[in-house]
Amino acid sequence: METSRQFKKTLSNAIGAFHQNLLGALPGWTSTGRSGGVIDIVHKEEFGVTGRSAIGEVKNKFNTLNASGKQTLYDNFQDALKWNYKGYNCYLVEVIQKTPKPQHPWKVANRGEREDIRLISASEVYKISTGDDQAFSKFFTVVNKLLLKNISYHPMSRHSACLSELLVVLELQERNRLIAPPLPQIKPVNVLQHNSLTQRPR
């Protein structure tokens, strides 16, 4: 059971790094890699409806952070805006949202509300950055197909539950099942290299 838990944690971190790399490869964006601290991606030019430069922290799911984690991240965003990223917008980028909706100010209990600290879906980041409404869905249609084609899956394998979870995630991400454009050239992330993955909750 402990081995399975560790594998799931490793897989979750790998998926988070994977999404960070992909978002960082979109037009205008740069990934900070493992050296960015609380900031995963940076967009130095104008981005989105507010027309400001942007920084972002990427999370796999809407429930990755508990209440305390949300407050800590919000405080970190406020510090970033005060010291290193004056005039920017901070975005919490959620790959899977509980209820998909357009970007909006991120409300956190006991932290008030600011226009420059916002919540946005990864899908909307892809849309704004590429000009293609279906860019996110198209890309992950291909990822799903590659996984099913190239990864050995056996129901008794200790990896099966993790792979099943990953495929469910991808199914949610590619609901429209559209034909995908060519894949961008992204450096692959090895899920078995524990030390190469950030340990922040993904």
Residue frames as qw, qx, qy, qz and C-alpha x, y, z in Angstrom:
[[0.000, 0.884, 0.468, 0.000, 0.00, 0.00, 0.00],
 [0.305, -0.793, 0.108, 0.515, 2.85, 2.38, 0.84],
 [0.414, -0.116, 0.609, 0.667, 4.53, 1.58, -2.48],
 [0.205, 0.628, 0.663, 0.352, 1.31, 2.36, -4.32],
 [0.141, -0.929, -0.257, 0.226, 0.93, 5.65, -2.45],
 [0.379, -0.595, 0.334, 0.625, 4.49, 6.67, -3.29],
 [0.374, 0.174, 0.688, 0.597, 4.00, 5.75, -6.93],
 [0.095, 0.815, 0.552, 0.148, 0.81, 7.83, -7.10],
 [0.251, -0.876, -0.018, 0.411, 2.67, 10.77, -5.54],
 [0.413, -0.323, 0.531, 0.665, 5.48, 10.39, -8.05],
 [0.288, 0.450, 0.712, 0.456, 3.01, 10.16, -10.91],
 [0.031, -0.910, -0.401, 0.097, 1.13, 13.23, -9.67],
 [0.303, -0.750, 0.203, 0.552, 4.36, 15.23, -9.49],
 [0.400, -0.050, 0.666, 0.627, 5.34, 14.04, -12.97],
 [0.198, 0.690, 0.641, 0.272, 1.98, 15.08, -14.40],
 [0.153, -0.926, -0.173, 0.300, 2.37, 18.47, -12.74],
 [0.357, -0.532, 0.432, 0.635, 5.83, 18.93, -14.23],
 [0.371, 0.289, 0.742, 0.478, 4.48, 17.77, -17.58],
 [0.100, 0.861, 0.492, 0.083, 1.73, 20.42, -17.53],
 [0.270, -0.842, 0.072, 0.462, 4.18, 23.08, -16.39],
 [0.409, -0.251, 0.590, 0.649, 6.50, 22.28, -19.30],
 [0.283, 0.516, 0.708, 0.390, 3.63, 22.32, -21.80],
 [0.033, -0.936, -0.336, 0.099, 2.22, 25.61, -20.56],
 [0.359, -0.725, 0.244, 0.535, 5.72, 27.08, -20.52],
 [0.411, -0.031, 0.665, 0.622, 6.11, 26.13, -24.19],
 [0.280, 0.777, 0.562, 0.041, 3.01, 28.04, -25.30],
 [0.376, 0.588, 0.126, 0.706, 3.57, 31.31, -27.20],
 [0.139, -0.770, 0.089, -0.617, 4.77, 34.02, -24.81],
 [0.776, -0.592, 0.091, -0.200, 5.18, 31.72, -21.80],
 [0.412, 0.516, -0.700, 0.273, 8.33, 30.43, -20.09],
 [0.848, -0.425, -0.317, -0.026, 8.55, 27.66, -17.51],
 [0.190, -0.835, 0.439, -0.270, 10.67, 28.41, -14.45],
 [0.641, 0.223, -0.724, 0.126, 11.49, 24.72, -14.08],
 [0.695, -0.434, -0.529, 0.219, 12.41, 23.63, -10.56],
 [0.436, -0.035, -0.252, 0.863, 13.99, 26.97, -9.68],
 [0.099, -0.507, -0.303, -0.801, 10.87, 29.13, -9.78],
 [0.082, 0.015, 0.644, -0.760, 9.69, 28.62, -6.23],
 [0.391, 0.439, 0.643, -0.491, 5.98, 29.36, -6.07],
 [0.468, 0.656, -0.129, -0.579, 6.00, 30.60, -9.68],
 [0.757, 0.075, 0.626, 0.172, 5.79, 27.89, -12.36],
 [0.500, 0.471, 0.496, 0.531, 5.30, 29.95, -15.54],
 [0.128, -0.612, -0.068, 0.777, 5.91, 33.54, -16.63],
 [0.431, 0.642, 0.500, 0.390, 4.41, 35.62, -19.47],
 [0.359, -0.342, -0.075, 0.865, 6.27, 38.93, -19.79],
 [0.064, -0.162, -0.407, -0.896, 3.99, 40.40, -22.45],
 [0.521, -0.037, 0.190, -0.831, 0.32, 41.33, -22.14],
 [0.165, -0.072, -0.978, -0.102, -1.93, 38.37, -21.44],
 [0.090, -0.488, -0.852, 0.164, -5.68, 37.92, -21.20],
 [0.021, -0.818, -0.507, -0.271, -8.55, 40.30, -20.61],
 [0.392, -0.851, -0.125, 0.326, -6.61, 42.55, -18.23],
 [0.530, 0.800, -0.094, 0.264, -3.76, 43.25, -20.64],
 [0.352, -0.821, 0.442, -0.086, -1.06, 42.72, -18.01],
 [0.389, 0.423, -0.815, 0.079, 2.00, 40.52, -17.85],
 [0.855, -0.324, -0.049, -0.402, 1.34, 37.30, -15.95],
 [0.076, 0.392, -0.893, 0.207, 2.80, 34.68, -13.67],
 [0.816, -0.165, -0.228, -0.505, 1.19, 31.38, -12.76],
 [0.290, -0.313, 0.869, -0.252, 1.22, 28.45, -10.39],
 [0.609, 0.092, -0.608, -0.501, -0.05, 25.21, -11.98],
 [0.462, -0.155, 0.760, -0.429, -2.18, 22.66, -10.11],
 [0.043, -0.027, -0.937, -0.345, -3.50, 19.39, -11.52],
 [0.245, -0.535, -0.787, -0.184, -6.91, 19.49, -9.84],
 [0.244, -0.692, -0.109, -0.670, -9.27, 21.93, -8.18],
 [0.759, -0.623, -0.049, -0.186, -8.91, 20.06, -4.86],
 [0.726, 0.288, -0.400, 0.479, -5.10, 19.86, -4.75],
 [0.142, 0.333, -0.416, 0.834, -4.91, 22.62, -2.14],
 [0.340, -0.590, -0.704, 0.203, -6.65, 22.54, 1.22],
 [0.110, -0.955, -0.256, -0.103, -7.82, 25.75, 2.93],
 [0.521, -0.733, 0.190, 0.395, -4.43, 26.39, 4.52],
 [0.603, 0.005, 0.501, 0.621, -2.61, 25.72, 1.26],
 [0.249, 0.762, 0.443, 0.400, -4.83, 28.21, -0.56],
 [0.265, -0.959, -0.068, 0.073, -4.09, 30.91, 2.00],
 [0.616, -0.484, 0.353, 0.511, -0.37, 30.24, 1.78],
 [0.514, 0.303, 0.527, 0.605, -0.39, 30.43, -2.01],
 [0.061, 0.907, 0.342, 0.237, -2.47, 33.63, -1.92],
 [0.424, -0.858, 0.106, 0.270, 0.04, 35.19, 0.48],
 [0.625, -0.194, 0.471, 0.592, 2.91, 34.11, -1.78],
 [0.369, 0.628, 0.491, 0.479, 1.16, 35.72, -4.74],
 [0.141, -0.976, -0.163, -0.035, 0.77, 38.96, -2.79],
 [0.553, -0.644, 0.295, 0.439, 4.46, 38.93, -1.91],
 [0.591, 0.156, 0.533, 0.585, 5.40, 38.28, -5.55],
 [0.201, 0.817, 0.399, 0.364, 3.30, 41.24, -6.70],
 [0.332, -0.935, -0.023, 0.120, 4.83, 43.46, -4.04],
 [0.499, -0.659, 0.421, 0.375, 8.48, 42.63, -4.64],
 [0.425, -0.230, 0.709, 0.514, 9.38, 40.82, -7.86],
 [0.185, 0.354, 0.769, 0.499, 6.40, 41.12, -10.21],
 [0.107, 0.519, 0.316, -0.787, 4.92, 44.58, -9.75],
 [0.402, 0.438, -0.230, -0.771, 2.22, 45.30, -12.32],
 [0.220, 0.089, -0.926, -0.293, 1.70, 41.62, -13.15],
 [0.796, -0.217, -0.031, -0.564, -1.33, 39.38, -12.68],
 [0.169, -0.293, 0.927, -0.164, -0.96, 36.19, -10.65],
 [0.760, 0.037, -0.329, -0.560, -2.89, 33.16, -11.87],
 [0.526, -0.175, 0.812, -0.183, -3.71, 29.90, -10.16],
 [0.514, 0.312, -0.576, -0.553, -3.90, 27.65, -13.22],
 [0.659, -0.071, 0.673, -0.328, -6.12, 24.59, -12.67],
 [0.079, 0.178, -0.857, -0.477, -5.83, 21.78, -15.19],
 [0.285, -0.412, -0.833, -0.235, -9.10, 20.19, -14.02],
 [0.207, -0.202, 0.252, -0.924, -11.71, 22.51, -12.57],
 [0.218, 0.270, 0.851, -0.395, -14.72, 21.48, -10.51],
 [0.395, 0.760, 0.490, -0.162, -16.94, 23.78, -12.56],
 [0.505, 0.146, 0.325, 0.786, -15.31, 25.18, -15.72],
 [0.057, 0.931, 0.333, -0.138, -15.73, 28.93, -15.95],
 [0.462, 0.744, -0.073, 0.477, -13.91, 31.95, -17.43],
 [0.519, 0.058, -0.427, 0.738, -11.02, 33.44, -15.48],
 [0.339, -0.823, -0.234, -0.392, -11.98, 35.57, -12.50],
 [0.089, -0.665, 0.525, -0.523, -10.53, 37.01, -9.28],
 [0.619, -0.055, -0.770, 0.143, -9.56, 34.19, -6.94],
 [0.503, -0.640, 0.106, -0.571, -11.44, 34.36, -3.64],
 [0.585, 0.051, -0.736, 0.337, -9.75, 32.80, -0.63],
 [0.555, -0.727, -0.399, -0.063, -11.22, 32.74, 2.87],
 [0.532, -0.765, -0.057, 0.358, -9.80, 35.45, 5.14],
 [0.532, -0.163, 0.330, 0.762, -7.78, 36.93, 2.30],
 [0.243, 0.665, 0.069, -0.703, -10.24, 39.27, 0.59],
 [0.704, 0.506, 0.465, 0.181, -10.23, 39.68, -3.18],
 [0.139, -0.648, 0.314, 0.680, -7.90, 41.34, -5.68],
 [0.704, 0.644, 0.015, -0.299, -8.30, 41.82, -9.42],
 [0.358, 0.715, -0.596, -0.063, -4.65, 40.92, -10.00],
 [0.204, -0.244, 0.937, -0.145, -4.83, 37.52, -8.28],
 [0.690, 0.220, -0.164, -0.670, -6.96, 35.31, -10.49],
 [0.622, -0.039, 0.780, -0.062, -8.17, 31.75, -11.11],
 [0.532, 0.531, -0.368, -0.548, -8.00, 30.38, -14.63],
 [0.938, 0.057, 0.337, -0.054, -8.30, 26.98, -16.32],
 [0.453, -0.335, 0.625, 0.540, -5.41, 25.50, -18.28],
 [0.456, 0.520, 0.669, 0.272, -7.82, 25.23, -21.19],
 [0.135, 0.966, 0.207, -0.071, -8.31, 29.00, -21.23],
 [0.340, -0.719, 0.411, 0.446, -4.56, 29.59, -21.07],
 [0.498, 0.054, 0.729, 0.467, -4.16, 27.40, -24.17],
 [0.320, 0.759, 0.554, 0.122, -7.03, 29.23, -25.87],
 [0.034, -0.973, 0.005, 0.230, -5.69, 32.74, -25.20],
 [0.415, -0.606, 0.520, 0.437, -2.09, 31.81, -26.00],
 [0.404, 0.009, 0.783, 0.474, -2.77, 30.01, -29.29],
 [0.358, 0.253, -0.178, -0.881, -5.94, 31.69, -30.53],
 [0.462, -0.039, -0.809, -0.362, -7.52, 28.22, -30.89],
 [0.635, -0.382, 0.145, -0.656, -10.62, 27.56, -28.77],
 [0.978, -0.108, -0.029, -0.177, -9.97, 23.80, -28.84],
 [0.385, 0.664, -0.612, 0.190, -6.17, 23.72, -28.50],
 [0.358, -0.420, 0.726, -0.411, -6.19, 22.04, -25.08],
 [0.847, 0.111, 0.388, -0.346, -8.69, 19.37, -26.07],
 [0.765, 0.584, -0.257, -0.091, -6.91, 18.67, -29.34],
 [0.181, 0.644, -0.709, 0.223, -3.54, 18.17, -27.72],
 [0.408, -0.293, 0.770, -0.394, -4.73, 15.78, -25.03],
 [0.899, 0.277, 0.070, -0.333, -6.67, 13.69, -27.51],
 [0.647, 0.565, -0.503, 0.096, -3.26, 12.79, -28.93],
 [0.104, -0.511, 0.737, -0.429, -1.74, 12.22, -25.47],
 [0.768, -0.071, 0.444, -0.457, -4.53, 9.79, -24.60],
 [0.895, 0.402, -0.114, -0.158, -4.03, 7.83, -27.81],
 [0.409, 0.621, -0.626, 0.237, -0.27, 7.66, -27.31],
 [0.384, -0.405, 0.688, -0.464, -0.70, 6.33, -23.78],
 [0.866, 0.092, 0.330, -0.364, -3.11, 3.61, -24.83],
 [0.807, 0.541, -0.233, -0.049, -0.90, 2.65, -27.75],
 [0.483, 0.602, -0.539, 0.338, 2.53, 2.69, -26.13],
 [0.257, -0.464, 0.658, -0.535, 2.08, 1.86, -22.41],
 [0.443, -0.065, -0.891, -0.070, 1.65, -1.78, -21.40],
 [0.492, -0.310, 0.258, -0.771, -1.45, -2.12, -19.26],
 [0.477, -0.095, -0.874, -0.021, -2.35, -5.17, -17.18],
 [0.538, -0.637, -0.228, -0.502, -5.23, -5.26, -14.65],
 [0.842, -0.455, -0.225, 0.182, -3.05, -6.99, -12.01],
 [0.549, 0.362, -0.194, 0.728, -0.16, -4.56, -12.34],
 [0.365, -0.569, -0.427, 0.601, 0.58, -2.32, -9.36],
 [0.114, -0.178, 0.186, 0.959, 0.64, 0.56, -11.84],
 [0.020, 0.445, 0.786, 0.430, -2.82, -0.14, -13.18],
 [0.153, -0.792, -0.533, 0.256, -4.75, 2.06, -10.74],
 [0.222, -0.610, 0.099, 0.754, -2.43, 5.00, -11.43],
 [0.125, -0.013, 0.658, 0.743, -2.66, 4.56, -15.20],
 [0.031, -0.608, -0.774, -0.173, -6.43, 4.26, -14.98],
 [0.171, -0.792, -0.319, 0.491, -6.56, 7.50, -13.01],
 [0.198, -0.415, 0.358, 0.813, -4.35, 9.22, -15.56],
 [0.076, 0.236, 0.775, 0.582, -6.55, 8.06, -18.43],
 [0.086, -0.755, -0.642, 0.099, -9.65, 9.35, -16.64],
 [0.200, -0.691, -0.024, 0.694, -7.93, 12.72, -16.22],
 [0.138, -0.194, 0.581, 0.778, -7.08, 12.80, -19.90],
 [0.047, 0.499, 0.820, 0.278, -10.63, 11.81, -20.80],
 [0.098, -0.826, -0.421, 0.363, -11.90, 14.84, -18.90],
 [0.213, -0.607, 0.225, 0.732, -9.34, 17.03, -20.61],
 [0.015, 0.170, -0.675, -0.717, -10.26, 15.99, -24.14],
 [0.453, 0.369, 0.663, -0.469, -14.06, 15.88, -23.96],
 [0.529, 0.639, -0.038, -0.557, -14.53, 17.13, -27.49],
 [0.748, -0.029, 0.617, 0.242, -12.27, 14.48, -29.04],
 [0.477, 0.842, -0.057, -0.246, -11.08, 16.62, -31.94],
 [0.865, 0.323, -0.015, 0.384, -8.34, 15.83, -34.42],
 [0.494, -0.766, 0.052, 0.409, -5.12, 17.19, -32.98],
 [0.400, 0.875, -0.272, 0.022, -2.45, 19.38, -34.57],
 [0.729, 0.309, -0.490, 0.365, 1.23, 18.32, -34.53],
 [0.690, -0.634, -0.251, 0.244, 2.68, 17.95, -31.05],
 [0.039, 0.942, -0.291, 0.159, 4.99, 20.71, -29.79],
 [0.717, 0.281, -0.531, 0.353, 8.57, 19.66, -29.11],
 [0.510, -0.734, 0.218, -0.393, 8.53, 19.30, -25.34],
 [0.225, 0.422, -0.841, 0.252, 11.24, 17.57, -23.33],
 [0.728, -0.323, -0.550, -0.252, 9.65, 14.43, -21.83],
 [0.375, -0.593, 0.487, -0.520, 9.36, 13.99, -18.08],
 [0.535, 0.090, -0.838, 0.052, 10.47, 10.65, -16.62],
 [0.647, -0.578, -0.094, -0.488, 8.02, 9.67, -13.88],
 [0.911, -0.235, -0.274, 0.201, 10.58, 7.36, -12.29],
 [0.485, 0.304, -0.279, 0.771, 13.15, 10.08, -11.64],
 [0.407, -0.740, -0.509, 0.164, 11.95, 11.09, -8.19],
 [0.443, -0.498, -0.086, 0.740, 14.64, 13.71, -7.61],
 [0.207, 0.138, 0.415, 0.875, 13.81, 15.58, -10.81],
 [0.215, -0.633, -0.609, -0.427, 10.29, 16.42, -9.67],
 [0.140, -0.422, 0.283, -0.850, 9.15, 19.28, -7.50],
 [0.243, -0.229, -0.898, 0.286, 7.58, 18.15, -4.25],
 [0.295, 0.077, 0.213, -0.928, 4.95, 20.90, -4.08],
 [0.497, 0.351, 0.744, -0.278, 1.37, 19.59, -4.15],
 [0.036, 0.116, -0.613, -0.780, 0.28, 19.20, -7.75]]
